[in-house]
Every structure is written in C-alpha cells, then in structure tokens.
Amino acid sequence: MQTMREPTYFTLAALLDGPLHGYAIAKHAEAVSDGRVRLTAGTLYSALDRLLGQGLITVDGEEVVEGRARRYYRLTASGRRALQAEAARLAGAAAVVVSRISATPEPAA
C-alpha cells in the first residue's frame, strides 16, 4: 500500500470509534487532527468514494433526516489494517528523527 495522505489517514481514524455519516466524519477528522485537517464536502465525498472502492470502508446504513438521505460509513478490517500500517510507518519515521535529534548537537544560532 502506498503512503496515505493526511486527509485519508484522519478520515479512517475518525471511523475507529464506529460508523459515522459524512458530516460527522469531517468533524471527527478535524478534531483528531487538532484542526489540521478540514475536509470540504467535495473532498470528503470524493475520498469516501475512493475508500469504498479500495474496500477500506463500507456503507453501514442510511436514514432520512429532515428530508435528506444520510449515509453511514464504517471501517472494514482492511481499512483498520491499512490505518494501523500507516500509523506504524509514521511512528517509525518519527522515531528515527527523534533519536537523531537526541544524538546530534544543536546548531549554533
């Protein structure tokens, strides 16, 4: 699997707690990324379609709220594994830098 872009990573991370509809996914992604990821409707639904096609998420149900269809998505086992692999990759990359920073002197100002 290729490296995930940050919006994809946080979209999948938003679904760790269970199924969510699109707007809730966007809000959770913004919260878990400390505000770094703000998904517009176009970006979000394009990403959700792509993630559905890749089998990383699935539709968990639909309901009509105030006359509008609301679709819920959930993480699949493949999506969870992909998210876990990306988290491990990021943690490994961070560990390399942290250990190098600790082992090298700070440059003069």
Summary of the structure (lengths in Angstrom):
residues: 109
radius of gyration: 17.1
end to end distance: 41.0
largest distance: 63.2
contacts: 277
relative contact order: 0.16
helix: 58%
strand: 17%
